Structure formats: C-alpha cells, structure tokens
Amino acid sequence: MKQIEIIIATDNHLDYAQEICEVISDSAKVRGTGIAKRTPDYIKGKMVNGNAIIALCKGMFAGFCYIEVWGHEKYVAHSGLIVHPDYRNQGLAKRIKEFTFNYSLKKYPHSKVFGITTGLAVMKINSDLGYKPVTFSELTNDPKFWAGCKTCTNYDILKSKEHKMCLCTGMLYDPSIEVKKKEKWYDKKVLKRLKKIKQTMLASNKQLLLWKK
Ligand SMILES: CC(C)(COP(=O)(O)OP(=O)(O)OC[C@H]1O[C@@H](n2cnc3c(N)ncnc32)[C@H](O)[C@@H]1OP(=O)(O)O)[C@@H](O)C(=O)NCCC(=O)NCCS
C-alpha cells in the first residue's frame, strides 16, 4: 500500500485515460448496476484542468477520481471513483476520496460537495468524511449534471420519478456546517437497509416500465 502514490493528475497522465474508462465500464458490468459513461477525452480534460486525482503503483494505474464543478462553483461533485481490481480492499478508495476531498476543499472552499452513488463502500467513505444523505432536490439542478445519467441503465427510473429520486443515493457535504469527523451519525445496518428498500421499490418500478414498453 505504501508503494501507491496519490497525486493530482496532469497532462503527463493522459495515456491512462483509456484504461480508466475501461475499468470503470467493466466494473459497472460486473456489479450489474448503471453508471454514467465517461469517454477518454472527458477524463483527459479533467487531467489537463487539474481536476483529476490518480493513484499509481510503480507506474501502473491503481485508482482514480475526478472533480466536477456545477452552478458557478456553488457545488462540486467527486465522480468516477474507481480502484483497479488488483488494489481493492486495502483502503485505497478511502485514501483517494480523502485526498480528493481535501484538495477540492482547498480549491473550491465555498462549494458544497456532493455525490450520487449506489455503492455501499462509497456511502461509508462519504459518511466518514461528513457527508449526509439528502434528496436530489438538495443537489445541483444543473441539467448538464443530470444529463450525465442518460447513459446509465437506470435512466428510465430517474425519468419516471421526475428526477426526484433513483437507485442512487444523494450525499452532500456542506462546508459551512461544521461536522466533527469522528461523530458518526450513521449506522451501517441502517444504510444497508435503506439501500435494500430503495432497490426493492425501484426494481419493481423498473419492471413496470419494461412491461409497459
Ligand atoms: C467501490 C470501490 C471504489 C472500493 O474500493 P476499495 O479500495 O476496495 O475500498 P476501500 O478498501 O477503501 O474500502 C472503503 C470502505 O468500504 C468498504 N467496502 C469496500 N468494498 C465494498 C463493497 N463492495 N461493499 C461494501 N463495502 C465495501 C470497506 O470495507 C471499507 O469500509 P470500512 O471503512 O468500514 O472498513 C472499488 O471496489 C471499485 O472501484 N468498484 C467499482 C467501481 C465502483 O463501484 N465505484 C463506485 C461508483 S458509485
């Protein structure tokens, strides 16, 4: 783990963009969940703008995450978190997220930080950083952000719910509200149960949509 360095990506890392997109897409297939598709050009743009974080192990791609800015810096989102399968379950996602979080708070000190995710690991990491689960109405209403969901397999559900909810859980960190990191507000069992309930409710909704087609 010590051999893995986490750094702000630059134009020196453009060659990793293709592999990053492939690992994101392959992992979504394995999980059987929807995911917003990213193109190598999009990832490269993030690297050039200093809005991407990459983890490397002796030059090999180990993990990645990038920052998106919405609503004239009212919000930032940390998206595309991915850890290469060879480096999972060693705390790397946590390190990448923490690095991204601290970097983003310095770069965009007045922005609220949010993410939407179906992943329990990401929910846990976000919770430890002080994020709280919120309804989608608390997140950016920038149509460009939500347009990213169009490539997700669950987009029909989001549309049918008038963009108010979907399989993803919205999580928000508001820097103006002091959150003591160690005071965990959540209970892991509650998070798991919440996720299960949402999946059951929305899966039946999806079946209805498919049936209607
Ligand atoms: C999700 C992912 C980023 C986790 O990476 P990782 O480096 O293995 O995660 P970490 O080792 O830092 O684990 C962080 C926490 O999540 C937990 N966790 C890790 N994988 C998990 C999983 N599949 N399910 C539930 N919890 C998980 C860990 O136990 C740890 O919890 P703890 O702090 O209570 O011990 C990685 O599995 C991945 O890239 N998956 C595919 C892409 C993806 O799902 N991205 C999220 C998009 S929403």
The ligand as a Gaussian input file, in Angstrom:
#p B3LYP/6-31G(d) Opt

LIG

0 1
 C      -16.057000       0.694000      -4.647000
 C      -14.532000       0.724000      -4.736000
 C      -14.101000       2.096000      -5.220000
 C      -13.962000       0.435000      -3.329000
 O      -12.535000       0.495000      -3.421000
 P      -11.597000      -0.147000      -2.285000
 O      -10.232000       0.438000      -2.405000
 O      -11.695000      -1.600000      -2.333000
 O      -12.313000       0.391000      -0.959000
 P      -11.650000       0.548000       0.474000
 O      -10.724000      -0.603000       0.703000
 O      -11.057000       1.920000       0.600000
 O      -12.902000       0.403000       1.440000
 C      -13.578000       1.513000       1.983000
 C      -14.733000       1.026000       2.837000
 O      -15.735000       0.426000       2.014000
 C      -15.908000      -0.932000       2.368000
 N      -16.105000      -1.677000       1.115000
 C      -15.202000      -1.870000       0.129000
 N      -15.769000      -2.552000      -0.887000
 C      -17.057000      -2.783000      -0.518000
 C      -18.149000      -3.427000      -1.141000
 N      -18.052000      -3.977000      -2.345000
 N      -19.334000      -3.467000      -0.469000
 C      -19.463000      -2.922000       0.756000
 N      -18.460000      -2.269000       1.393000
 C      -17.273000      -2.216000       0.767000
 C      -14.668000      -1.332000       3.112000
 O      -14.908000      -2.389000       3.996000
 C      -14.339000      -0.050000       3.825000
 O      -15.203000       0.122000       4.939000
 P      -14.638000       0.424000       6.411000
 O      -14.007000       1.798000       6.318000
 O      -15.863000       0.410000       7.251000
 O      -13.643000      -0.642000       6.682000
 C      -13.995000      -0.385000      -5.684000
 O      -14.499000      -1.618000      -5.294000
 C      -14.387000      -0.129000      -7.120000
 O      -13.666000       0.563000      -7.854000
 N      -15.539000      -0.687000      -7.543000
 C      -16.054000      -0.470000      -8.886000
 C      -16.476000       0.954000      -9.132000
 C      -17.472000       1.468000      -8.146000
 O      -18.301000       0.733000      -7.634000
 N      -17.381000       2.768000      -7.895000
 C      -18.310000       3.488000      -7.086000
 C      -19.286000       4.144000      -8.014000
 S      -20.759000       4.542000      -7.213000

